[in-house]
Amino acid sequence: MSAAEADELSGSDAVPLLEPREGLPNVTTTPEDLSDVVTRLRAGSGPVAVDAERASGYRYGQRAFLVQLRRAGTGTVLIDPVPLPDLGAVSDAIASQEWVLHAAAQDLPCLADLGMRPSVLFDTELAGRLLNLPRVGLGPLVENVLGYALEKGHSAADWSTRPLPEPWLRYAALDVEVLVELRDELAGRLALAGKLDWALEEFAAIAAAPPHTVRPEPWRRTSGMHRVRGRRPQSLVRALWEARDELAEQRDIAPGRLLTDAAIVEAALAAPRSRSALDRLPGFHGRGAERFLEHWWRALEAAYQLPEDELPIAAAPNEGPPPTRAWAERDPAAAARLVAARTAVAALADEHDLPSENLLAPDLVRRLCWEPPDRLTEDVVAEELASMGARTWQVRITGGPVARALNRLRTRGEA
């Protein structure tokens, strides 16, 4: 723990968690040790705290480089998935138990890659959101709810590092140290607030969600893409994005460490016509970018030579409504519907002490308002929301008020 972090904790009533209760466990790295871990997990009791550490920003993809588990009667387990890429036996050992994760949607994809899939889970971050707690990161939540202070100084570390430094391992072990206790306290608060059934429905939906699928045109998610107008400039973004992704995968490095999104967008806007002109653009020299200048230039050259019929279409297909900033100009009636629906949802969220985005996902509100059903009855709107993925409890609360808000506009001829 740094001096600054220690000073911060000294000014708080929270009790610092500095060491795992049973000491720092050895990292499991061999099949023999993994077999022992599986046996111990089977012999344990109650829910299982689960966490994973990735190397986001350092390595290509979102795979796990450390998996942590803790269960009563088992203690804390640290597993290195690099030499042990198949943890299906671990998953089988705890398959019937509730898994307790924080921000489950972030860790479930990398755990699934290792063969670990929960049938029942409890997400402490989402529980905190449903309780409308002001800060729902693991550290603040543990401090607010349990009165313990967790060090969070290694959350953005390069977890692909080997050997993993002992302070990092201690940090990782402490992340699951009190996760089940946190779950119990949050579950009690949810029950008192009449929200436990809502939470359980949310958790079941997360556990049952299909595997993440890659977007058909992921290059369109380049930050700053809204500045790039026209099919030819967009083809330059696509060419550089795909060249970067290919190189990043080959070298197992985060794409942004090779070339930033900002550099890609600037190149598409400038449309340099020579290698030397590309070299003069921000982001294409220094920090290793210049090392691959020839690679970037070849990608641009190929894009310049594309015939018109191979250029990307102006807008991404099947991507839903356009950005809301364009609604007032493109479809004033849709913009009015959006304001009315958002206002209704915000009022309901205040009434139920929830963040608006957890009462009804903003994307569902946008899609409903951009292409509303012909009939705006409560039943029809409720059915539409359910078909788009809204939970039963969300539909029950929002279906009627949103339908009435949209109907009032239609009655007045404004939508």
C-alpha positions as CSV (number, residue, x, y, z in Angstrom):
1,M,0.0,0.0,0.0
2,S,1.4,3.4,-0.9
3,A,1.9,6.2,1.6
4,A,-0.9,8.2,0.1
5,E,-3.3,5.3,0.3
6,A,-2.3,4.7,3.9
7,D,-2.9,8.3,4.7
8,E,-6.3,8.2,3.1
9,L,-7.2,5.1,5.1
10,S,-6.0,6.7,8.3
11,G,-8.6,9.4,7.9
12,S,-11.4,6.9,7.6
13,D,-13.1,4.7,10.1
14,A,-12.8,1.7,7.8
15,V,-10.6,-1.2,9.0
16,P,-7.8,-1.8,6.4
17,L,-7.7,-5.4,5.0
18,L,-4.0,-5.9,4.5
19,E,-3.6,-9.7,4.7
20,P,-5.8,-12.7,3.8
21,R,-7.1,-14.4,6.9
22,E,-5.4,-17.7,6.3
23,G,-2.3,-16.1,4.8
24,L,-1.4,-15.8,1.1
25,P,-2.1,-19.1,-0.7
26,N,0.3,-20.5,-3.2
27,V,-0.7,-20.1,-6.9
28,T,-2.1,-23.3,-8.4
29,T,-0.1,-24.0,-11.5
30,T,0.0,-27.8,-12.0
31,P,-2.7,-30.4,-12.9
32,E,-1.9,-32.2,-9.6
33,D,-2.5,-29.1,-7.5
34,L,-5.6,-28.3,-9.5
35,S,-7.0,-31.7,-8.7
36,D,-6.5,-30.9,-5.0
37,V,-8.2,-27.6,-5.4
38,V,-11.2,-29.3,-7.0
39,T,-11.5,-31.7,-4.1
40,R,-11.3,-28.8,-1.6
41,L,-13.9,-26.8,-3.4
42,R,-16.3,-29.8,-3.4
43,A,-15.8,-30.2,0.3
44,G,-16.6,-26.6,1.1
45,S,-20.0,-25.2,1.8
46,G,-22.1,-22.2,0.7
47,P,-21.7,-19.7,-2.0
48,V,-18.4,-19.3,-3.9
49,A,-16.7,-16.0,-4.3
50,V,-15.2,-15.7,-7.8
51,D,-13.0,-13.1,-9.5
52,A,-10.6,-12.9,-12.4
53,E,-7.7,-10.6,-13.3
54,R,-7.1,-9.6,-17.0
55,A,-4.4,-7.7,-18.7
56,S,-6.7,-5.1,-20.4
57,G,-4.6,-2.4,-22.1
58,Y,-1.6,-4.7,-22.3
59,R,-2.6,-7.9,-24.1
60,Y,-4.8,-8.7,-27.0
61,G,-8.3,-9.8,-26.0
62,Q,-9.8,-10.1,-22.6
63,R,-8.6,-13.4,-21.3
64,A,-8.0,-14.1,-17.7
65,F,-4.4,-14.3,-16.2
66,L,-5.5,-15.2,-12.7
67,V,-8.6,-16.7,-11.2
68,Q,-9.5,-16.3,-7.5
69,L,-12.1,-18.3,-5.6
70,R,-13.1,-18.5,-1.9
71,R,-15.5,-20.7,-0.2
72,A,-16.3,-21.6,3.4
73,G,-14.4,-24.7,4.4
74,T,-12.1,-24.3,1.4
75,G,-10.4,-20.9,1.9
76,T,-9.0,-18.8,-0.8
77,V,-7.6,-20.4,-4.0
78,L,-5.5,-18.7,-6.7
79,I,-5.2,-20.4,-10.1
80,D,-2.9,-19.5,-12.9
81,P,-4.9,-20.2,-16.1
82,V,-1.8,-19.8,-18.4
83,P,-0.5,-23.3,-17.7
84,L,-4.1,-24.5,-16.8
85,P,-6.3,-23.2,-19.6
86,D,-9.1,-25.7,-18.9
87,L,-10.9,-25.1,-15.6
88,G,-14.0,-27.1,-16.4
89,A,-13.3,-29.4,-13.4
90,V,-13.4,-26.4,-11.1
91,S,-16.7,-25.3,-12.7
92,D,-18.2,-28.8,-12.2
93,A,-17.1,-28.8,-8.6
94,I,-19.2,-25.7,-7.8
95,A,-21.8,-25.9,-10.6
96,S,-24.8,-26.2,-8.3
97,Q,-23.7,-23.4,-6.0
98,E,-24.3,-19.7,-6.2
99,W,-21.3,-17.8,-7.6
100,V,-20.7,-14.4,-6.1
101,L,-19.0,-11.9,-8.5
102,H,-18.6,-8.2,-8.6
103,A,-19.5,-6.7,-12.0
104,A,-20.2,-10.2,-13.3
105,A,-20.6,-9.2,-17.0
106,Q,-16.9,-8.2,-17.1
107,D,-15.6,-11.5,-15.8
108,L,-18.0,-14.0,-17.2
109,P,-16.6,-14.0,-20.8
110,C,-13.1,-14.7,-19.8
111,L,-14.2,-17.3,-17.3
112,A,-16.3,-19.0,-20.0
113,D,-13.2,-19.2,-22.1
114,L,-11.7,-21.4,-19.3
115,G,-14.8,-23.6,-19.2
116,M,-16.3,-21.9,-16.1
117,R,-20.0,-21.1,-16.3
118,P,-22.3,-20.4,-13.4
119,S,-25.9,-21.6,-13.2
120,V,-26.7,-19.3,-10.3
121,L,-25.0,-16.0,-9.5
122,F,-25.1,-12.9,-7.3
123,D,-23.6,-9.7,-8.6
124,T,-22.6,-7.4,-5.8
125,E,-22.1,-4.4,-8.1
126,L,-25.6,-4.7,-9.6
127,A,-27.0,-5.2,-6.1
128,G,-25.5,-1.9,-5.1
129,R,-27.0,-0.2,-8.1
130,L,-30.4,-1.6,-7.4
131,L,-30.1,-0.2,-3.8
132,N,-29.0,3.1,-5.4
133,L,-25.8,3.3,-3.4
134,P,-23.7,6.2,-4.4
135,R,-20.5,4.3,-5.2
136,V,-20.6,0.7,-6.4
137,G,-17.0,-0.1,-7.1
138,L,-15.8,-3.1,-5.0
139,G,-13.6,-1.0,-2.8
140,P,-16.1,1.7,-2.0
141,L,-18.9,-0.9,-1.6
142,V,-17.0,-3.0,0.8
143,E,-16.1,0.1,2.8
144,N,-19.6,1.5,2.8
145,V,-21.4,-1.8,3.6
146,L,-18.9,-3.8,5.7
147,G,-16.6,-1.1,7.0
148,Y,-13.4,-2.6,5.6
149,A,-10.9,-0.8,3.3
150,L,-9.6,-2.7,0.3
151,E,-6.4,-1.6,-1.5
152,K,-7.2,-1.1,-5.2
153,G,-3.8,0.0,-6.4
154,H,-3.2,-3.0,-8.7
155,S,-6.5,-3.2,-10.6
156,A,-4.9,-1.8,-13.8
157,A,-1.7,-3.9,-13.6
158,D,-0.4,-6.1,-16.4
159,W,-1.6,-9.4,-15.0
160,S,0.2,-11.3,-17.8
161,T,3.4,-10.6,-15.9
162,R,5.2,-13.7,-14.7
163,P,6.1,-14.3,-11.9
164,L,3.3,-12.3,-10.4
165,P,4.6,-10.0,-7.6
166,E,3.5,-11.0,-4.1
167,P,1.8,-7.6,-3.5
168,W,-0.4,-8.2,-6.6
169,L,-1.3,-11.7,-5.4
170,R,-2.2,-10.4,-1.9
171,Y,-4.4,-7.8,-3.6
172,A,-6.1,-10.5,-5.7
173,A,-6.7,-12.7,-2.7
174,L,-8.3,-9.9,-0.8
175,D,-10.7,-9.2,-3.6
176,V,-12.6,-12.4,-2.7
177,E,-11.9,-12.3,1.0
178,V,-15.2,-10.6,2.0
179,L,-17.2,-11.0,-1.2
180,V,-19.6,-13.6,0.4
181,E,-20.1,-11.4,3.5
182,L,-20.8,-8.5,1.2
183,R,-23.3,-10.6,-0.7
184,D,-25.1,-11.5,2.5
185,E,-25.4,-7.9,3.7
186,L,-26.6,-6.7,0.3
187,A,-29.2,-9.5,0.0
188,G,-30.6,-8.5,3.3
189,R,-30.8,-4.8,2.3
190,L,-32.5,-5.8,-1.0
191,A,-35.1,-7.9,0.9
192,L,-35.9,-5.0,3.2
193,A,-36.2,-2.6,0.2
194,G,-38.6,-5.1,-1.5
195,K,-36.1,-5.4,-4.4
196,L,-34.7,-8.9,-3.8
197,D,-36.9,-10.5,-6.5
198,W,-35.9,-7.8,-8.9
199,A,-32.2,-8.6,-8.2
200,L,-32.7,-12.3,-8.6
201,E,-34.4,-11.8,-12.0
202,E,-31.5,-9.7,-13.1
203,F,-28.9,-12.2,-11.9
204,A,-30.7,-15.1,-13.6
205,A,-30.7,-13.1,-16.9
206,I,-26.9,-12.5,-16.6
207,A,-26.3,-16.2,-15.9
208,A,-28.4,-17.2,-18.9
209,A,-27.1,-14.7,-21.3
210,P,-25.7,-16.2,-24.5
211,P,-22.0,-15.9,-25.2
212,H,-20.8,-12.5,-26.4
213,T,-20.7,-12.2,-30.1
214,V,-18.4,-10.0,-32.1
215,R,-20.1,-7.1,-33.9
216,P,-20.2,-7.6,-37.7
217,E,-18.3,-4.3,-38.3
218,P,-16.4,-3.6,-35.1
219,W,-14.3,-0.9,-36.7
220,R,-17.3,1.3,-36.6
221,R,-16.9,1.5,-32.8
222,T,-13.6,3.5,-33.3
223,S,-13.6,6.4,-30.8
224,G,-14.2,9.6,-32.8
225,M,-15.9,7.8,-35.7
226,H,-18.7,10.3,-35.8
227,R,-16.3,12.8,-37.2
228,V,-15.6,10.7,-40.3
229,R,-18.1,11.4,-43.1
230,G,-18.2,9.7,-46.4
231,R,-17.6,6.2,-47.6
232,R,-14.0,6.7,-48.8
233,P,-12.8,8.2,-45.5
234,Q,-14.7,5.4,-43.6
235,S,-12.8,2.9,-45.7
236,L,-9.6,4.3,-44.4
237,V,-10.8,3.9,-40.8
238,R,-11.7,0.3,-41.6
239,A,-8.4,-0.4,-43.3
240,L,-6.3,0.9,-40.4
241,W,-8.5,-0.7,-37.7
242,E,-8.3,-4.1,-39.4
243,A,-4.5,-3.8,-40.0
244,R,-4.1,-2.8,-36.3
245,D,-6.2,-5.7,-35.1
246,E,-4.4,-8.2,-37.2
247,L,-1.0,-7.0,-35.9
248,A,-2.2,-6.8,-32.3
249,E,-3.4,-10.4,-32.4
250,Q,-0.2,-11.6,-34.0
251,R,1.9,-9.9,-31.3
252,D,-0.5,-10.4,-28.4
253,I,-0.6,-6.8,-27.5
254,A,-3.6,-4.4,-26.9
255,P,-4.4,-2.7,-30.2
256,G,-4.3,0.8,-28.6
257,R,-0.7,0.3,-27.7
258,L,0.1,-0.1,-31.4
259,L,-2.0,2.7,-32.8
260,T,-4.6,4.9,-31.0
261,D,-8.2,5.4,-32.2
262,A,-7.4,9.1,-32.4
263,A,-4.5,8.5,-34.8
264,I,-6.8,6.3,-37.0
265,V,-9.5,9.0,-37.2
266,E,-6.9,11.8,-37.9
267,A,-5.5,9.7,-40.8
268,A,-9.0,9.2,-42.2
269,L,-9.7,12.9,-42.1
270,A,-6.3,13.9,-43.5
271,A,-6.2,11.2,-46.2
272,P,-2.4,11.3,-46.6
273,R,-1.2,10.4,-50.1
274,S,2.3,9.3,-49.3
275,R,4.2,7.4,-46.6
276,S,6.0,10.5,-45.6
277,A,2.8,12.5,-45.2
278,L,1.4,9.7,-43.0
279,D,4.6,9.9,-40.9
280,R,3.9,13.5,-40.2
281,L,0.5,12.9,-38.7
282,P,0.0,12.8,-34.9
283,G,0.1,9.2,-33.6
284,F,2.2,7.8,-36.4
285,H,5.6,8.5,-34.9
286,G,6.9,7.8,-31.4
287,R,5.6,5.3,-28.9
288,G,6.4,2.5,-31.4
289,A,3.9,3.6,-34.0
290,E,6.6,4.6,-36.4
291,R,8.0,1.1,-36.3
292,F,5.0,-0.2,-38.1
293,L,4.6,2.8,-40.5
294,E,5.0,0.6,-43.6
295,H,2.2,-1.7,-42.3
296,W,-0.2,1.3,-41.8
297,W,0.7,2.7,-45.2
298,R,0.1,-0.5,-47.1
299,A,-3.4,-0.7,-45.5
300,L,-4.2,2.8,-46.6
301,E,-2.9,2.2,-50.1
302,A,-5.2,-0.8,-50.4
303,A,-8.2,1.3,-49.2
304,Y,-7.4,4.0,-51.8
305,Q,-7.6,1.4,-54.6
306,L,-10.9,-0.1,-53.6
307,P,-13.7,0.3,-56.2
308,E,-16.8,2.2,-55.2
309,D,-18.9,-1.0,-54.7
310,E,-16.5,-2.3,-52.1
311,L,-16.6,0.8,-49.9
312,P,-18.5,0.5,-46.6
313,I,-22.0,1.7,-46.6
314,A,-22.5,5.1,-44.9
315,A,-24.3,3.8,-41.8
316,A,-23.8,0.5,-40.0
317,P,-26.6,-2.0,-40.8
318,N,-28.9,-3.2,-38.0
319,E,-27.3,-1.0,-35.4
320,G,-30.5,0.4,-34.1
321,P,-31.5,4.1,-34.0
322,P,-29.1,6.9,-35.0
323,P,-27.4,8.9,-32.3
324,T,-29.9,10.9,-30.3
325,R,-28.2,14.2,-31.1
326,A,-29.5,13.8,-34.6
327,W,-33.1,13.1,-33.7
328,A,-34.4,16.7,-33.5
329,E,-33.3,17.3,-37.1
330,R,-34.1,13.9,-38.6
331,D,-37.3,13.1,-36.8
332,P,-38.7,15.8,-34.4
333,A,-41.6,13.5,-33.4
334,A,-39.2,10.8,-32.4
335,A,-37.2,13.3,-30.4
336,A,-40.4,14.4,-28.6
337,R,-41.2,10.8,-27.8
338,L,-37.7,10.3,-26.4
339,V,-38.1,13.3,-24.1
340,A,-41.5,12.1,-22.9
341,A,-40.3,8.5,-22.3
342,R,-37.1,9.6,-20.5
343,T,-39.1,11.9,-18.3
344,A,-41.5,9.2,-17.3
345,V,-38.7,6.7,-16.6
346,A,-36.8,9.2,-14.5
347,A,-39.8,10.0,-12.4
348,L,-40.4,6.2,-11.8
349,A,-36.7,5.7,-10.9
350,D,-36.9,8.4,-8.3
351,E,-40.1,6.9,-6.9
352,H,-38.4,3.5,-6.6
353,D,-35.0,4.8,-5.5
354,L,-33.2,3.4,-8.5
355,P,-30.8,4.8,-11.2
356,S,-32.9,5.3,-14.4
357,E,-30.6,3.1,-16.4
358,N,-31.2,0.2,-14.1
359,L,-35.0,0.7,-14.2
360,L,-35.0,0.6,-18.0
361,A,-31.9,0.4,-20.2
362,P,-31.5,3.6,-22.2
363,D,-31.1,1.6,-25.4
364,L,-34.5,0.1,-24.9
365,V,-36.0,3.6,-24.5
366,R,-34.3,4.8,-27.6
367,R,-35.4,1.8,-29.7
368,L,-39.0,2.1,-28.5
369,C,-39.2,5.8,-29.3
370,W,-37.5,5.6,-32.7
371,E,-39.9,2.9,-34.0
372,P,-42.9,2.8,-31.7
373,P,-45.7,0.2,-32.2
374,D,-48.8,1.4,-34.1
375,R,-50.9,1.0,-31.0
376,L,-49.6,2.5,-27.8
377,T,-51.7,0.6,-25.3
378,E,-50.1,-0.5,-22.0
379,D,-50.2,-4.2,-23.1
380,V,-48.6,-3.5,-26.5
381,V,-45.9,-1.3,-25.1
382,A,-45.2,-3.9,-22.3
383,E,-45.0,-6.6,-25.0
384,E,-42.6,-4.5,-27.1
385,L,-40.3,-3.8,-24.1
386,A,-40.3,-7.5,-23.2
387,S,-39.4,-8.5,-26.7
388,M,-36.4,-6.1,-26.6
389,G,-35.1,-7.7,-23.4
390,A,-36.7,-5.8,-20.5
391,R,-37.1,-7.9,-17.4
392,T,-40.6,-8.7,-16.1
393,W,-40.2,-6.4,-13.1
394,Q,-39.1,-3.5,-15.3
395,V,-42.0,-4.0,-17.7
396,R,-44.4,-4.1,-14.8
397,I,-43.2,-0.8,-13.4
398,T,-42.6,1.1,-16.7
399,G,-45.0,-0.3,-19.3
400,G,-48.1,1.7,-18.3
401,P,-46.5,5.1,-17.5
402,V,-44.4,5.0,-20.7
403,A,-47.4,4.1,-22.8
404,R,-49.4,6.9,-21.3
405,A,-46.6,9.4,-21.9
406,L,-46.3,8.5,-25.5
407,N,-50.1,8.4,-26.0
408,R,-50.4,12.0,-24.7
409,L,-48.1,13.1,-27.4
410,R,-49.9,11.2,-30.1
411,T,-53.2,12.6,-28.9
412,R,-51.9,16.1,-29.1
413,G,-50.5,15.4,-32.6
414,E,-46.9,15.8,-31.5
415,A,-45.7,12.3,-32.2
